Amino acid sequence: MRKLLLLPVGLCVAALACAQGMWGGRIAQNEPPDTEFIAARWHFGTNGYIGHRGWSHNYPNSDRNLNEFLGRATRVDVEEASYRIIELGSEEVFEYPFAYVSEPGEMELTDEEVVNLREFVGRGGFVLMDDFDGPIQWEQMRSQVMRAFPDGEFVALTVEHPVFRTYAPPDGLHDMAEHVPGGEITYFGLFDASGRVAILAGLNNDLANFWDWYGDGRMPLKPATDAFRVGTSAVLYSFTH
């Protein structure tokens, strides 16, 4: 598993303040077990386009269900509870090399969050951006990420790219597209200096809906399977690249 350089932090008071204040006391923090993989769900500055709560959509069921699939389908040491809410502007962000971002079309990053995003990628971190659609949300996400990487650019990827094929690849993206708004699904990668995909952004898709809702009949099995495959490949790619 790729390790990032850890920074010393004092987290207990900060975590409690976040859970009770910034998150309105309604979104519970999770204390993950000591497993090889822990997914960080980032909480970040927002512009209110989705009520400042898009970052928490499908939490925690989607987080738990992806981990459960990952544990059954791979040899990764992970449990259902291997996830944690992380403030992008905190030093704790560097302790978790894999980050999940929900609704990045609502991003309005603070200066500290921009610095941490740049450093997180520079240290080898991987970010999966999910659940945003349309040109307005695309441009908002892109404008915020480009603050951290002014010389970078997102490149459209095909399902032949290794980021989709580290685990069993999906047949394509068309089956998922029928069940999400926004039209054609396109995945974009932002590459680091070594040529590794550091940020994978799925425009017009919502993997977390599939991960969250497949068990209650709201999502058909085939597109849900493709969504789990995309998520699992992204996790394994983050370990190996």
C-alpha positions in Angstrom: 0.0 0.0 0.0 1.4 3.4 -0.9 2.1 5.5 2.2 2.2 9.2 2.5 4.5 11.0 4.8 2.6 11.5 8.1 2.5 14.8 9.9 2.1 15.0 13.7 -1.4 16.2 14.6 -3.6 16.6 17.6 -7.0 15.5 16.4 -9.4 14.8 19.2 -10.6 18.3 19.9 -10.7 19.2 16.2 -12.7 16.1 15.3 -15.2 16.7 18.0 -15.6 20.3 17.0 -16.2 19.3 13.4 -18.7 16.6 14.3 -20.7 18.9 16.6 -20.3 22.2 14.8 -19.3 22.3 11.1 -21.4 19.2 10.3 -24.4 20.5 12.2 -24.3 17.6 14.7 -26.3 15.5 12.3 -23.5 13.6 10.4 -21.6 11.2 12.6 -17.9 10.9 12.5 -16.6 7.3 12.2 -13.7 5.8 14.1 -12.3 3.2 11.7 -10.5 0.0 12.6 -6.8 -0.3 12.1 -6.9 -1.8 8.6 -4.6 -1.6 5.6 -7.2 0.5 3.7 -9.2 3.4 5.1 -11.2 5.6 2.7 -11.2 9.3 3.5 -14.3 11.1 2.6 -13.3 14.7 2.3 -15.3 17.6 3.8 -14.3 20.8 1.9 -15.4 24.4 1.4 -18.5 24.8 -0.7 -20.4 27.6 -2.5 -23.9 26.4 -1.4 -25.0 25.2 -4.9 -26.2 22.0 -3.3 -26.9 23.4 0.2 -23.3 22.9 1.4 -24.1 19.2 2.1 -23.2 17.5 -1.2 -19.9 16.3 0.3 -22.0 13.9 2.6 -24.3 12.4 0.0 -24.9 8.7 0.4 -22.8 8.6 3.6 -22.2 6.2 5.3 -24.0 3.4 3.4 -22.0 3.9 0.1 -18.7 3.9 2.1 -19.6 0.8 4.0 -20.9 -1.1 0.9 -17.9 -0.3 -1.2 -15.6 -1.5 1.6 -17.6 -4.7 2.0 -17.3 -5.4 -1.7 -13.6 -4.6 -1.7 -13.1 -7.0 1.2 -14.9 -9.9 -0.5 -13.4 -9.3 -4.0 -9.8 -8.7 -3.1 -7.1 -9.5 -0.5 -7.1 -6.0 0.8 -7.3 -5.8 4.6 -10.5 -3.8 5.0 -13.6 -3.8 7.0 -17.0 -2.2 6.3 -16.2 0.5 8.9 -12.8 1.4 7.3 -13.8 5.0 6.4 -13.5 8.4 8.0 -14.6 12.0 7.4 -11.5 14.2 6.9 -11.2 17.9 6.7 -9.4 18.8 3.5 -7.9 21.8 5.3 -6.4 19.8 8.1 -3.1 18.0 8.4 -5.0 14.7 8.9 -5.6 14.6 5.2 -2.1 13.3 4.7 -2.7 10.2 6.7 -5.1 8.6 4.2 -3.8 8.1 0.7 -7.2 7.4 -0.9 -9.8 10.1 -0.8 -13.4 10.1 -2.0 -15.0 13.4 -3.0 -18.8 13.7 -3.4 -20.4 16.6 -5.4 -17.2 18.5 -6.4 -19.4 20.7 -8.5 -20.1 22.6 -5.2 -16.4 23.1 -4.4 -15.3 26.5 -3.2 -11.9 25.7 -1.6 -10.2 27.8 1.0 -6.6 28.7 0.4 -5.5 26.1 3.0 -7.5 23.4 1.2 -5.9 24.4 -2.1 -2.4 24.0 -0.6 -3.3 20.6 1.0 -4.8 19.3 -2.3 -1.6 20.2 -4.1 0.6 18.6 -1.4 -1.7 15.5 -1.1 -1.2 14.7 -4.8 2.5 15.6 -4.6 2.9 13.0 -1.8 1.3 10.3 -3.9 -2.4 10.6 -2.9 -5.3 9.6 -5.1 -8.7 11.3 -5.3 -11.9 9.9 -6.7 -14.4 12.6 -7.6 -18.0 11.5 -8.0 -21.6 12.7 -8.2 -21.5 15.9 -10.4 -23.0 16.6 -13.8 -23.5 19.3 -16.4 -21.2 22.1 -17.6 -21.8 24.4 -14.6 -20.7 21.8 -12.0 -17.8 20.7 -14.3 -16.5 24.2 -14.6 -16.8 24.9 -10.9 -14.9 21.7 -10.0 -12.3 22.3 -12.7 -11.7 25.9 -11.6 -11.1 24.9 -8.0 -8.7 22.1 -8.9 -6.8 24.3 -11.2 -6.1 26.6 -8.3 -3.9 23.8 -7.0 -2.5 22.8 -10.4 -2.4 25.9 -12.6 -0.3 24.0 -15.2 -2.4 20.9 -15.1 -5.4 19.7 -17.1 -8.0 17.0 -17.1 -7.7 14.5 -19.9 -10.7 12.3 -21.0 -10.0 8.6 -20.3 -11.4 5.5 -21.9 -12.3 2.3 -20.1 -9.0 0.8 -21.5 -7.0 2.9 -19.1 -5.3 1.0 -16.2 -7.3 3.0 -13.7 -10.4 1.0 -14.7 -8.6 -2.3 -15.2 -6.7 -2.9 -12.1 -9.6 -5.0 -11.0 -12.3 -6.6 -13.3 -13.1 -3.8 -15.8 -16.6 -2.7 -16.6 -18.0 -3.6 -20.0 -18.4 0.2 -20.5 -20.1 3.1 -18.9 -23.4 3.0 -20.9 -25.3 0.8 -18.4 -24.7 3.2 -15.6 -25.6 6.2 -17.7 -29.2 5.1 -18.0 -29.7 5.5 -14.2 -28.0 8.9 -13.6 -28.8 12.4 -14.8 -26.6 14.5 -17.0 -26.2 12.5 -20.2 -23.0 10.7 -21.3 -20.6 9.6 -18.6 -17.1 10.8 -19.1 -14.1 10.1 -16.8 -11.3 12.6 -16.7 -7.9 12.1 -15.2 -5.5 14.7 -13.9 -2.0 13.3 -14.0 1.0 14.0 -11.7 4.6 14.5 -12.8 5.2 10.8 -13.1 2.3 10.2 -15.4 0.1 8.6 -12.7 -3.6 9.5 -12.6 -3.9 11.4 -9.3 -7.4 12.7 -9.6 -10.2 10.6 -11.3 -13.3 12.7 -11.9 -16.5 11.0 -13.2 -18.6 13.7 -15.0 -22.3 12.8 -15.2 -22.0 9.7 -13.0 -22.9 8.9 -9.4 -21.1 5.8 -8.2 -22.2 6.3 -4.6 -25.9 6.0 -5.6 -25.1 2.5 -7.0 -23.0 1.5 -4.0 -25.7 2.8 -1.6 -28.9 1.7 -3.3 -28.1 -1.6 -5.1 -29.3 -3.7 -2.1 -32.9 -2.3 -1.9 -33.8 -2.7 -5.5 -33.4 1.0 -6.6 -30.4 0.1 -8.8 -30.3 -2.9 -11.2 -27.5 -5.4 -10.6 -25.6 -4.8 -13.9 -24.9 -1.1 -13.6 -24.3 -1.5 -9.8 -21.7 -4.2 -10.5 -20.0 -1.8 -13.0 -20.0 0.9 -10.3 -18.4 -1.4 -7.8 -15.8 -2.5 -10.4 -14.9 1.1 -11.1 -14.5 1.9 -7.4 -12.5 -1.2 -6.7 -10.2 -0.6 -9.6 -9.6 3.0 -8.4 -8.7 1.7 -4.9 -6.3 -0.9 -6.3 -4.8 1.6 -8.7 -4.1 3.9 -5.8 -2.1 1.1 -4.1 0.0 0.2 -7.2 0.6 3.4 -9.1 
